[in-house]
Amino acid sequence: MPQLDTSTWLMMIMSMFLALFIIFQMKVSKHNFHFNPEPTLIKMQKQNNPWEMKWTKIYLPLSLPQ
């Protein structure tokens, strides 16, 4: 059974990483990024729920009279 020649693997892996890095840089350079993004103010509309109009008291077991 012949021996597997691995002498060119390092060069192949390094050239693959270099090619992927160049491709990634080219893809990222096509995007337009905003320098100072401004937060948009979203106006929240308050919805009145029926239980908010009534005053309710929550009784805890420890607050009951003894």
N, C-alpha and C positions, 0 to 999 in steps of 0.2 A: 504494500500500500504506500503510495507516494506521500512525502511530507508536504504539509500545507505551507505555502510560501506567504509569510505575513510581513515581509520587509516593506511592502508598498502600502500597508494599511495606514500607517501614521500619516503619510503624505496625502492619502485619499481622505482621511477624516479631517485633517487640517484644511484642505482645499474645500471640503464640503461646508465646514463652519464659516470659512471666508465667503463662500458664495451665498450662504444663508444670511450672513450679516449684511452683505451688499444689497441683497434683495429686500431685506427688511428695512434698511435705510432708505432705499428708493421708494418703498411703499409709504413710509412714515413722512417723507419729505413732501409728498403730494397733498397732505392734509393742511388745512388752514386752521390754526389755533388762535383763539382770542387771547389777547394779552391781559386785559382786565375784564373778566366776566362780571357783569352786573347781575345781582340777584333780582329776579322779577317778583314784584309784590302781587300776591294772590289775595284778592278780596274774599274773605270768608263770610258767607251769609249765615247769620245765626238763625237757627230754626227753633221756634218755641215748641217745647214739648208740654203736654198737659200736666205732667207731674212736676214740672218746674214752677208752675203757678201756685201750687199748694205747698203749705208748710207742713212737713212731716217730721215726726220725732221718732228716732230709732232707739228702741229700748234695748240696752245691753243687760245681760243677766246680773252683772255686778252693780248696776245702777238702780235696780228695783228697790223699793223700800222694804225694810225687813220687819 
